[in-house]
Protein backbone atom coordinates (compact mmCIF):
# COMPACT_ATOMS: atom_id res chain seq x y z
CA UNK A 1 0.00 0.00 0.00
CA UNK A 2 1.36 3.42 -0.99
CA UNK A 3 0.27 6.43 1.11
CA UNK A 4 -1.26 9.39 -0.71
CA UNK A 5 -2.76 12.60 0.65
CA UNK A 6 -5.69 13.91 -1.38
CA UNK A 7 -7.31 17.33 -0.89
CA UNK A 8 -10.97 18.01 -1.49
CA UNK A 9 -11.78 21.74 -1.65
CA UNK A 10 -15.14 21.29 0.12
CA UNK A 11 -17.82 18.62 0.46
CA UNK A 12 -20.33 18.47 -2.40
CA UNK A 13 -22.71 15.89 -3.84
CA UNK A 14 -21.54 16.48 -7.39
CA UNK A 15 -18.15 15.12 -6.29
CA UNK A 16 -19.86 11.74 -5.73
CA UNK A 17 -17.45 9.69 -7.92
CA UNK A 18 -14.55 10.48 -5.59
CA UNK A 19 -16.50 9.34 -2.53
CA UNK A 20 -17.64 6.24 -4.41
CA UNK A 21 -14.05 5.29 -5.22
CA UNK A 22 -13.31 5.53 -1.52
CA UNK A 23 -16.47 3.75 -0.32
CA UNK A 24 -16.17 0.86 -2.78
CA UNK A 25 -12.52 0.28 -1.92
CA UNK A 26 -11.25 1.42 -5.30
CA UNK A 27 -8.22 3.31 -4.04
CA UNK A 28 -7.18 0.47 -1.74
CA UNK A 29 -7.74 -2.08 -4.53
CA UNK A 30 -5.18 -0.22 -6.61
CA UNK A 31 -2.63 -0.07 -3.82
CA UNK A 32 -3.39 3.39 -2.42
CA UNK A 33 -3.55 4.10 1.31
CA UNK A 34 -5.60 7.27 0.97
CA UNK A 35 -5.78 10.15 3.41
CA UNK A 36 -8.55 12.60 2.45
CA UNK A 37 -8.32 16.16 3.81
CA UNK A 38 -10.96 18.87 3.40
CA UNK A 39 -9.27 22.21 2.61
CA UNK A 40 -12.42 24.30 3.00
CA UNK A 41 -12.17 26.36 -0.18
CA UNK A 42 -10.74 26.01 -3.67
CA UNK A 43 -8.14 28.69 -2.89
CA UNK A 44 -7.08 26.90 0.28
CA UNK A 45 -6.71 23.61 -1.59
CA UNK A 46 -4.46 25.19 -4.21
CA UNK A 47 -2.33 26.88 -1.54
CA UNK A 48 -1.95 23.66 0.45
CA UNK A 49 -0.99 21.70 -2.66
CA UNK A 50 1.60 24.27 -3.73
CA UNK A 51 2.98 24.30 -0.17
CA UNK A 52 3.60 20.56 -0.37
CA UNK A 53 0.95 19.65 2.21
CA UNK A 54 -0.67 17.10 -0.11
CA UNK A 55 0.23 14.93 -3.09
CA UNK A 56 -2.80 15.74 -5.23
CA UNK A 57 -6.06 17.68 -5.09
CA UNK A 58 -9.33 17.67 -6.92
CA UNK A 59 -10.92 20.90 -8.03
CA UNK A 60 -11.83 22.87 -11.08
CA UNK A 61 -9.49 22.74 -14.08
CA UNK A 62 -9.96 26.50 -13.90
CA UNK A 63 -7.12 26.54 -11.34
CA UNK A 64 -4.21 25.53 -13.64
CA UNK A 65 -5.85 27.52 -16.45
CA UNK A 66 -6.09 30.67 -14.32
CA UNK A 67 -2.66 30.43 -12.73
CA UNK A 68 -0.87 29.54 -15.98
CA UNK A 69 -2.52 32.52 -17.68
CA UNK A 70 -1.10 34.75 -14.92
CA UNK A 71 2.32 33.11 -14.54
CA UNK A 72 3.96 31.08 -17.34
CA UNK A 73 6.20 29.41 -14.75
CA UNK A 74 3.19 27.79 -13.01
CA UNK A 75 3.50 23.99 -13.14
CA UNK A 76 0.00 22.90 -12.11
CA UNK A 77 -1.65 20.42 -14.46
CA UNK A 78 -5.08 18.82 -14.48
CA UNK A 79 -5.66 15.16 -15.26
CA UNK A 80 -8.37 12.51 -14.89
CA UNK A 81 -11.62 14.22 -15.85
CA UNK A 82 -14.46 13.44 -13.42
CA UNK A 83 -17.17 16.14 -13.60
CA UNK A 84 -17.39 17.46 -17.14
CA UNK A 85 -20.80 19.15 -17.04
CA UNK A 86 -21.88 22.07 -14.89
CA UNK A 87 -23.67 20.97 -11.68
CA UNK A 88 -25.30 24.35 -10.94
CA UNK A 89 -29.00 25.08 -11.37
CA UNK A 90 -31.18 28.19 -11.50
CA UNK A 91 -34.21 27.91 -9.23
CA UNK A 92 -37.26 30.10 -8.72
CA UNK A 93 -40.07 30.10 -6.17
CA UNK A 94 -42.56 28.43 -8.53
CA UNK A 95 -42.46 26.49 -11.82
CA UNK A 96 -41.71 28.50 -14.96
CA UNK A 97 -42.17 26.31 -18.05
CA UNK A 98 -40.35 27.50 -21.14
CA UNK A 99 -37.85 29.60 -19.21
CA UNK A 100 -34.97 31.05 -21.21
CA UNK A 101 -31.90 32.87 -19.92
CA UNK A 102 -33.12 36.00 -21.71
CA UNK A 103 -36.04 36.02 -19.23
CA UNK A 104 -33.63 37.03 -16.47
CA UNK A 105 -33.72 40.65 -17.68
CA UNK A 106 -35.22 42.75 -14.91
CA UNK A 107 -34.97 39.95 -12.34
CA UNK A 108 -32.82 39.71 -9.22
CA UNK A 109 -30.41 36.79 -9.49
CA UNK A 110 -28.53 35.40 -6.50
CA UNK A 111 -25.17 34.21 -7.77
CA UNK A 112 -22.96 31.67 -6.02
CA UNK A 113 -20.40 33.47 -3.84
CA UNK A 114 -18.54 30.46 -2.41
CA UNK A 115 -16.70 29.62 -5.65
CA UNK A 116 -16.17 31.64 -8.85
CA UNK A 117 -16.61 29.09 -11.65
CA UNK A 118 -20.45 28.89 -11.65
CA UNK A 119 -20.81 32.63 -12.21
CA UNK A 120 -18.04 32.65 -14.82
CA UNK A 121 -19.74 29.83 -16.73
CA UNK A 122 -23.11 31.59 -16.58
CA UNK A 123 -21.45 34.76 -17.86
CA UNK A 124 -20.11 32.70 -20.75
CA UNK A 125 -23.67 31.57 -21.47
CA UNK A 126 -24.82 35.19 -21.43
CA UNK A 127 -22.05 36.14 -23.86
CA UNK A 128 -22.96 33.37 -26.31
CA UNK A 129 -26.64 34.31 -26.15
CA UNK A 130 -25.97 38.06 -26.50
CA UNK A 131 -27.54 38.79 -23.09
CA UNK A 132 -26.68 42.08 -21.40
CA UNK A 133 -25.49 41.23 -17.87
CA UNK A 134 -26.30 44.82 -16.90
CA UNK A 135 -30.01 44.17 -17.41
CA UNK A 136 -29.96 41.59 -14.59
CA UNK A 137 -29.75 42.64 -10.95
CA UNK A 138 -27.29 40.32 -9.25
CA UNK A 139 -26.62 39.50 -5.62
CA UNK A 140 -23.01 38.37 -5.21
CA UNK A 141 -22.31 38.46 -1.46
CA UNK A 142 -24.66 35.79 -0.08
CA UNK A 143 -24.16 32.09 0.46
CA UNK A 144 -26.15 29.45 -1.40
CA UNK A 145 -28.07 28.74 1.80
CA UNK A 146 -29.00 32.42 2.05
CA UNK A 147 -29.98 32.63 -1.61
CA UNK A 148 -32.07 29.46 -1.35
CA UNK A 149 -33.93 30.98 1.60
CA UNK A 150 -34.21 34.23 -0.34
CA UNK A 151 -35.99 32.52 -3.23
CA UNK A 152 -38.48 30.92 -0.88
CA UNK A 153 -39.08 34.23 0.92
CA UNK A 154 -39.36 36.23 -2.30
CA UNK A 155 -36.24 38.31 -1.59
CA UNK A 156 -34.62 37.18 -4.87
CA UNK A 157 -36.34 36.00 -8.04
CA UNK A 158 -33.92 33.23 -8.93
CA UNK A 159 -30.86 31.67 -7.32
CA UNK A 160 -27.86 29.77 -8.67
CA UNK A 161 -27.49 26.64 -6.53
CA UNK A 162 -26.08 23.15 -6.43
CA UNK A 163 -27.46 20.10 -4.63
CA UNK A 164 -28.83 19.66 -1.98
CA UNK A 165 -29.91 23.33 -1.92
CA UNK A 166 -32.03 22.71 -5.03
CA UNK A 167 -33.94 19.99 -3.19
CA UNK A 168 -34.58 22.37 -0.29
CA UNK A 169 -36.11 24.97 -2.61
CA UNK A 170 -38.22 22.32 -4.33
CA UNK A 171 -39.50 21.08 -0.96
CA UNK A 172 -40.73 24.63 -0.30
CA UNK A 173 -42.63 24.75 -3.60
CA UNK A 174 -39.85 26.07 -5.83
CA UNK A 175 -38.66 24.64 -9.11
CA UNK A 176 -35.61 24.30 -11.33
CA UNK A 177 -35.83 26.79 -14.16
CA UNK A 178 -32.54 26.05 -15.89
CA UNK A 179 -29.71 23.52 -15.65
CA UNK A 180 -26.30 24.92 -16.55
CA UNK A 181 -25.34 21.38 -17.62
CA UNK A 182 -27.54 21.92 -20.66
CA UNK A 183 -24.79 23.96 -22.35
CA UNK A 184 -22.83 20.73 -22.90
CA UNK A 185 -19.43 19.62 -21.74
CA UNK A 186 -17.63 22.05 -19.43
CA UNK A 187 -14.44 21.24 -17.51
CA UNK A 188 -15.60 21.27 -13.90
CA UNK A 189 -13.64 18.81 -11.76
CA UNK A 190 -10.52 16.72 -12.13
CA UNK A 191 -7.39 15.87 -10.21
CA UNK A 192 -4.55 18.34 -10.36
CA UNK A 193 -0.96 18.45 -9.12
CA UNK A 194 2.37 20.07 -9.92
CA UNK A 195 4.43 18.64 -12.75
CA UNK A 196 7.07 17.61 -10.20
CA UNK A 197 4.41 15.96 -8.06
CA UNK A 198 3.06 14.03 -11.03
CA UNK A 199 6.55 12.80 -11.88
CA UNK A 200 7.37 11.85 -8.28
CA UNK A 201 4.11 9.98 -7.65
CA UNK A 202 3.31 8.69 -11.12
CA UNK A 203 2.60 5.01 -10.18
CA UNK A 204 0.41 6.08 -7.27
CA UNK A 205 -1.49 8.61 -9.37
CA UNK A 206 -2.08 6.02 -12.07
CA UNK A 207 -3.61 3.77 -9.41
CA UNK A 208 -5.91 6.61 -8.39
CA UNK A 209 -6.88 7.19 -12.03
CA UNK A 210 -7.83 3.51 -12.37
CA UNK A 211 -9.93 3.76 -9.22
CA UNK A 212 -11.73 6.79 -10.62
CA UNK A 213 -12.35 5.06 -13.96
CA UNK A 214 -14.09 2.26 -12.05
CA UNK A 215 -16.11 4.74 -9.99
CA UNK A 216 -17.23 6.58 -13.13
CA UNK A 217 -18.32 3.34 -14.78
CA UNK A 218 -20.30 2.48 -11.65
CA UNK A 219 -22.02 5.84 -11.24
CA UNK A 220 -23.15 5.88 -14.86
CA UNK A 221 -25.07 2.63 -14.44
CA UNK A 222 -25.98 2.11 -10.78
CA UNK A 223 -29.34 3.14 -9.30
CA UNK A 224 -29.32 6.49 -7.53
CA UNK A 225 -30.50 4.81 -4.33
CA UNK A 226 -27.44 2.55 -4.24
CA UNK A 227 -25.04 5.41 -4.91
CA UNK A 228 -26.69 7.60 -2.28
CA UNK A 229 -26.37 4.81 0.30
CA UNK A 230 -22.70 4.25 -0.45
CA UNK A 231 -21.74 7.90 -0.01
CA UNK A 232 -24.05 8.48 2.98
CA UNK A 233 -21.20 8.49 5.56
CA UNK A 234 -19.75 11.57 3.88
CA UNK A 235 -23.16 13.32 3.89
CA UNK A 236 -24.69 12.47 7.26
CA UNK A 237 -26.34 15.90 7.46
CA UNK A 238 -28.17 15.54 4.11
CA UNK A 239 -31.62 13.89 4.27
CA UNK A 240 -31.61 10.49 2.51
CA UNK A 241 -34.29 11.52 0.00
CA UNK A 242 -32.25 14.60 -0.94
CA UNK A 243 -29.19 12.45 -1.56
CA UNK A 244 -31.18 10.16 -3.84
CA UNK A 245 -32.90 12.99 -5.71
CA UNK A 246 -29.62 14.85 -6.17
CA UNK A 247 -27.78 11.83 -7.56
CA UNK A 248 -30.69 10.96 -9.87
CA UNK A 249 -30.84 14.54 -11.15
CA UNK A 250 -27.12 14.66 -11.82
CA UNK A 251 -27.22 11.30 -13.57
CA UNK A 252 -30.04 12.59 -15.81
CA UNK A 253 -27.97 15.69 -16.59
CA UNK A 254 -25.06 13.40 -17.58
CA UNK A 255 -22.69 15.10 -15.17
CA UNK A 256 -20.36 12.09 -15.06
CA UNK A 257 -20.67 10.76 -18.62
CA UNK A 258 -17.19 11.91 -19.71
CA UNK A 259 -13.78 11.00 -18.38
CA UNK A 260 -11.32 10.02 -17.12
CA UNK A 261 -9.87 11.08 -20.49
CA UNK A 262 -10.18 14.87 -20.56
CA UNK A 263 -12.45 16.21 -23.35
CA UNK A 264 -10.70 19.08 -25.12
CA UNK A 265 -14.09 20.67 -25.85
CA UNK A 266 -14.80 20.86 -22.11
CA UNK A 267 -11.56 22.79 -21.56
CA UNK A 268 -12.35 25.13 -24.44
CA UNK A 269 -15.83 25.91 -23.07
CA UNK A 270 -14.37 26.75 -19.66
CA UNK A 271 -11.64 28.91 -21.19
CA UNK A 272 -14.17 30.85 -23.28
CA UNK A 273 -16.30 31.47 -20.17
CA UNK A 274 -13.31 32.77 -18.24
CA UNK A 275 -12.41 35.07 -21.13
CA UNK A 276 -15.99 36.37 -21.28
CA UNK A 277 -15.87 37.04 -17.53
CA UNK A 278 -12.64 39.02 -17.87
CA UNK A 279 -10.69 36.90 -15.36
CA UNK A 280 -8.06 35.91 -17.93
CA UNK A 281 -6.63 37.69 -20.92
CA UNK A 282 -5.80 34.54 -22.87
CA UNK A 283 -6.40 30.79 -22.67
CA UNK A 284 -3.17 28.84 -22.12
CA UNK A 285 -2.71 25.82 -24.40
CA UNK A 286 -4.65 22.70 -23.50
CA UNK A 287 -1.46 20.63 -23.61
CA UNK A 288 0.15 22.78 -20.90
CA UNK A 289 -2.85 22.72 -18.59
CA UNK A 290 -3.90 19.09 -19.02
CA UNK A 291 -1.80 15.91 -18.74
CA UNK A 292 -3.50 13.36 -20.99
CA UNK A 293 -0.45 11.10 -21.05
CA UNK A 294 -0.71 9.84 -17.50
CA UNK A 295 -4.38 8.91 -18.02
CA UNK A 296 -3.62 7.07 -21.27
CA UNK A 297 -0.80 5.17 -19.57
CA UNK A 298 -2.96 4.31 -16.55
CA UNK A 299 -5.77 2.94 -18.68
CA UNK A 300 -3.63 1.15 -21.27
C-alpha positions as CSV (number, residue, x, y, z in Angstrom):
1,X,0.0,0.0,0.0
2,X,1.4,3.4,-1.0
3,X,0.3,6.4,1.1
4,X,-1.3,9.4,-0.7
5,X,-2.8,12.6,0.6
6,X,-5.7,13.9,-1.4
7,X,-7.3,17.3,-0.9
8,X,-11.0,18.0,-1.5
9,X,-11.8,21.7,-1.7
10,X,-15.1,21.3,0.1
11,X,-17.8,18.6,0.5
12,X,-20.3,18.5,-2.4
13,X,-22.7,15.9,-3.8
14,X,-21.5,16.5,-7.4
15,X,-18.2,15.1,-6.3
16,X,-19.9,11.7,-5.7
17,X,-17.5,9.7,-7.9
18,X,-14.6,10.5,-5.6
19,X,-16.5,9.3,-2.5
20,X,-17.6,6.2,-4.4
21,X,-14.1,5.3,-5.2
22,X,-13.3,5.5,-1.5
23,X,-16.5,3.7,-0.3
24,X,-16.2,0.9,-2.8
25,X,-12.5,0.3,-1.9
26,X,-11.3,1.4,-5.3
27,X,-8.2,3.3,-4.0
28,X,-7.2,0.5,-1.7
29,X,-7.7,-2.1,-4.5
30,X,-5.2,-0.2,-6.6
31,X,-2.6,-0.1,-3.8
32,X,-3.4,3.4,-2.4
33,X,-3.6,4.1,1.3
34,X,-5.6,7.3,1.0
35,X,-5.8,10.1,3.4
36,X,-8.5,12.6,2.5
37,X,-8.3,16.2,3.8
38,X,-11.0,18.9,3.4
39,X,-9.3,22.2,2.6
40,X,-12.4,24.3,3.0
41,X,-12.2,26.4,-0.2
42,X,-10.7,26.0,-3.7
43,X,-8.1,28.7,-2.9
44,X,-7.1,26.9,0.3
45,X,-6.7,23.6,-1.6
46,X,-4.5,25.2,-4.2
47,X,-2.3,26.9,-1.5
48,X,-1.9,23.7,0.5
49,X,-1.0,21.7,-2.7
50,X,1.6,24.3,-3.7
51,X,3.0,24.3,-0.2
52,X,3.6,20.6,-0.4
53,X,1.0,19.7,2.2
54,X,-0.7,17.1,-0.1
55,X,0.2,14.9,-3.1
56,X,-2.8,15.7,-5.2
57,X,-6.1,17.7,-5.1
58,X,-9.3,17.7,-6.9
59,X,-10.9,20.9,-8.0
60,X,-11.8,22.9,-11.1
61,X,-9.5,22.7,-14.1
62,X,-10.0,26.5,-13.9
63,X,-7.1,26.5,-11.3
64,X,-4.2,25.5,-13.6
65,X,-5.9,27.5,-16.5
66,X,-6.1,30.7,-14.3
67,X,-2.7,30.4,-12.7
68,X,-0.9,29.5,-16.0
69,X,-2.5,32.5,-17.7
70,X,-1.1,34.7,-14.9
71,X,2.3,33.1,-14.5
72,X,4.0,31.1,-17.3
73,X,6.2,29.4,-14.7
74,X,3.2,27.8,-13.0
75,X,3.5,24.0,-13.1
76,X,0.0,22.9,-12.1
77,X,-1.6,20.4,-14.5
78,X,-5.1,18.8,-14.5
79,X,-5.7,15.2,-15.3
80,X,-8.4,12.5,-14.9
81,X,-11.6,14.2,-15.9
82,X,-14.5,13.4,-13.4
83,X,-17.2,16.1,-13.6
84,X,-17.4,17.5,-17.1
85,X,-20.8,19.1,-17.0
86,X,-21.9,22.1,-14.9
87,X,-23.7,21.0,-11.7
88,X,-25.3,24.3,-10.9
89,X,-29.0,25.1,-11.4
90,X,-31.2,28.2,-11.5
91,X,-34.2,27.9,-9.2
92,X,-37.3,30.1,-8.7
93,X,-40.1,30.1,-6.2
94,X,-42.6,28.4,-8.5
95,X,-42.5,26.5,-11.8
96,X,-41.7,28.5,-15.0
97,X,-42.2,26.3,-18.0
98,X,-40.4,27.5,-21.1
99,X,-37.9,29.6,-19.2
100,X,-35.0,31.1,-21.2
101,X,-31.9,32.9,-19.9
102,X,-33.1,36.0,-21.7
103,X,-36.0,36.0,-19.2
104,X,-33.6,37.0,-16.5
105,X,-33.7,40.6,-17.7
106,X,-35.2,42.8,-14.9
107,X,-35.0,40.0,-12.3
108,X,-32.8,39.7,-9.2
109,X,-30.4,36.8,-9.5
110,X,-28.5,35.4,-6.5
111,X,-25.2,34.2,-7.8
112,X,-23.0,31.7,-6.0
113,X,-20.4,33.5,-3.8
114,X,-18.5,30.5,-2.4
115,X,-16.7,29.6,-5.7
116,X,-16.2,31.6,-8.8
117,X,-16.6,29.1,-11.6
118,X,-20.4,28.9,-11.7
119,X,-20.8,32.6,-12.2
120,X,-18.0,32.6,-14.8
121,X,-19.7,29.8,-16.7
122,X,-23.1,31.6,-16.6
123,X,-21.5,34.8,-17.9
124,X,-20.1,32.7,-20.7
125,X,-23.7,31.6,-21.5
126,X,-24.8,35.2,-21.4
127,X,-22.0,36.1,-23.9
128,X,-23.0,33.4,-26.3
129,X,-26.6,34.3,-26.1
130,X,-26.0,38.1,-26.5
131,X,-27.5,38.8,-23.1
132,X,-26.7,42.1,-21.4
133,X,-25.5,41.2,-17.9
134,X,-26.3,44.8,-16.9
135,X,-30.0,44.2,-17.4
136,X,-30.0,41.6,-14.6
137,X,-29.8,42.6,-11.0
138,X,-27.3,40.3,-9.3
139,X,-26.6,39.5,-5.6
140,X,-23.0,38.4,-5.2
141,X,-22.3,38.5,-1.5
142,X,-24.7,35.8,-0.1
143,X,-24.2,32.1,0.5
144,X,-26.1,29.5,-1.4
145,X,-28.1,28.7,1.8
146,X,-29.0,32.4,2.1
147,X,-30.0,32.6,-1.6
148,X,-32.1,29.5,-1.4
149,X,-33.9,31.0,1.6
150,X,-34.2,34.2,-0.3
151,X,-36.0,32.5,-3.2
152,X,-38.5,30.9,-0.9
153,X,-39.1,34.2,0.9
154,X,-39.4,36.2,-2.3
155,X,-36.2,38.3,-1.6
156,X,-34.6,37.2,-4.9
157,X,-36.3,36.0,-8.0
158,X,-33.9,33.2,-8.9
159,X,-30.9,31.7,-7.3
160,X,-27.9,29.8,-8.7
161,X,-27.5,26.6,-6.5
162,X,-26.1,23.1,-6.4
163,X,-27.5,20.1,-4.6
164,X,-28.8,19.7,-2.0
165,X,-29.9,23.3,-1.9
166,X,-32.0,22.7,-5.0
167,X,-33.9,20.0,-3.2
168,X,-34.6,22.4,-0.3
169,X,-36.1,25.0,-2.6
170,X,-38.2,22.3,-4.3
171,X,-39.5,21.1,-1.0
172,X,-40.7,24.6,-0.3
173,X,-42.6,24.8,-3.6
174,X,-39.9,26.1,-5.8
175,X,-38.7,24.6,-9.1
176,X,-35.6,24.3,-11.3
177,X,-35.8,26.8,-14.2
178,X,-32.5,26.1,-15.9
179,X,-29.7,23.5,-15.6
180,X,-26.3,24.9,-16.5
181,X,-25.3,21.4,-17.6
182,X,-27.5,21.9,-20.7
183,X,-24.8,24.0,-22.3
184,X,-22.8,20.7,-22.9
185,X,-19.4,19.6,-21.7
186,X,-17.6,22.0,-19.4
187,X,-14.4,21.2,-17.5
188,X,-15.6,21.3,-13.9
189,X,-13.6,18.8,-11.8
190,X,-10.5,16.7,-12.1
191,X,-7.4,15.9,-10.2
192,X,-4.5,18.3,-10.4
193,X,-1.0,18.5,-9.1
194,X,2.4,20.1,-9.9
195,X,4.4,18.6,-12.8
196,X,7.1,17.6,-10.2
197,X,4.4,16.0,-8.1
198,X,3.1,14.0,-11.0
199,X,6.6,12.8,-11.9
200,X,7.4,11.8,-8.3
201,X,4.1,10.0,-7.6
202,X,3.3,8.7,-11.1
203,X,2.6,5.0,-10.2
204,X,0.4,6.1,-7.3
205,X,-1.5,8.6,-9.4
206,X,-2.1,6.0,-12.1
207,X,-3.6,3.8,-9.4
208,X,-5.9,6.6,-8.4
209,X,-6.9,7.2,-12.0
210,X,-7.8,3.5,-12.4
211,X,-9.9,3.8,-9.2
212,X,-11.7,6.8,-10.6
213,X,-12.3,5.1,-14.0
214,X,-14.1,2.3,-12.1
215,X,-16.1,4.7,-10.0
216,X,-17.2,6.6,-13.1
217,X,-18.3,3.3,-14.8
218,X,-20.3,2.5,-11.7
219,X,-22.0,5.8,-11.2
220,X,-23.1,5.9,-14.9
221,X,-25.1,2.6,-14.4
222,X,-26.0,2.1,-10.8
223,X,-29.3,3.1,-9.3
224,X,-29.3,6.5,-7.5
225,X,-30.5,4.8,-4.3
226,X,-27.4,2.5,-4.2
227,X,-25.0,5.4,-4.9
228,X,-26.7,7.6,-2.3
229,X,-26.4,4.8,0.3
230,X,-22.7,4.2,-0.4
231,X,-21.7,7.9,0.0
232,X,-24.0,8.5,3.0
233,X,-21.2,8.5,5.6
234,X,-19.7,11.6,3.9
235,X,-23.2,13.3,3.9
236,X,-24.7,12.5,7.3
237,X,-26.3,15.9,7.5
238,X,-28.2,15.5,4.1
239,X,-31.6,13.9,4.3
240,X,-31.6,10.5,2.5
241,X,-34.3,11.5,0.0
242,X,-32.2,14.6,-0.9
243,X,-29.2,12.4,-1.6
244,X,-31.2,10.2,-3.8
245,X,-32.9,13.0,-5.7
246,X,-29.6,14.9,-6.2
247,X,-27.8,11.8,-7.6
248,X,-30.7,11.0,-9.9
249,X,-30.8,14.5,-11.1
250,X,-27.1,14.7,-11.8
251,X,-27.2,11.3,-13.6
252,X,-30.0,12.6,-15.8
253,X,-28.0,15.7,-16.6
254,X,-25.1,13.4,-17.6
255,X,-22.7,15.1,-15.2
256,X,-20.4,12.1,-15.1
257,X,-20.7,10.8,-18.6
258,X,-17.2,11.9,-19.7
259,X,-13.8,11.0,-18.4
260,X,-11.3,10.0,-17.1
261,X,-9.9,11.1,-20.5
262,X,-10.2,14.9,-20.6
263,X,-12.4,16.2,-23.3
264,X,-10.7,19.1,-25.1
265,X,-14.1,20.7,-25.9
266,X,-14.8,20.9,-22.1
267,X,-11.6,22.8,-21.6
268,X,-12.4,25.1,-24.4
269,X,-15.8,25.9,-23.1
270,X,-14.4,26.7,-19.7
271,X,-11.6,28.9,-21.2
272,X,-14.2,30.8,-23.3
273,X,-16.3,31.5,-20.2
274,X,-13.3,32.8,-18.2
275,X,-12.4,35.1,-21.1
276,X,-16.0,36.4,-21.3
277,X,-15.9,37.0,-17.5
278,X,-12.6,39.0,-17.9
279,X,-10.7,36.9,-15.4
280,X,-8.1,35.9,-17.9
281,X,-6.6,37.7,-20.9
282,X,-5.8,34.5,-22.9
283,X,-6.4,30.8,-22.7
284,X,-3.2,28.8,-22.1
285,X,-2.7,25.8,-24.4
286,X,-4.7,22.7,-23.5
287,X,-1.5,20.6,-23.6
288,X,0.1,22.8,-20.9
289,X,-2.9,22.7,-18.6
290,X,-3.9,19.1,-19.0
291,X,-1.8,15.9,-18.7
292,X,-3.5,13.4,-21.0
293,X,-0.4,11.1,-21.0
294,X,-0.7,9.8,-17.5
295,X,-4.4,8.9,-18.0
296,X,-3.6,7.1,-21.3
297,X,-0.8,5.2,-19.6
298,X,-3.0,4.3,-16.6
299,X,-5.8,2.9,-18.7
300,X,-3.6,1.2,-21.3
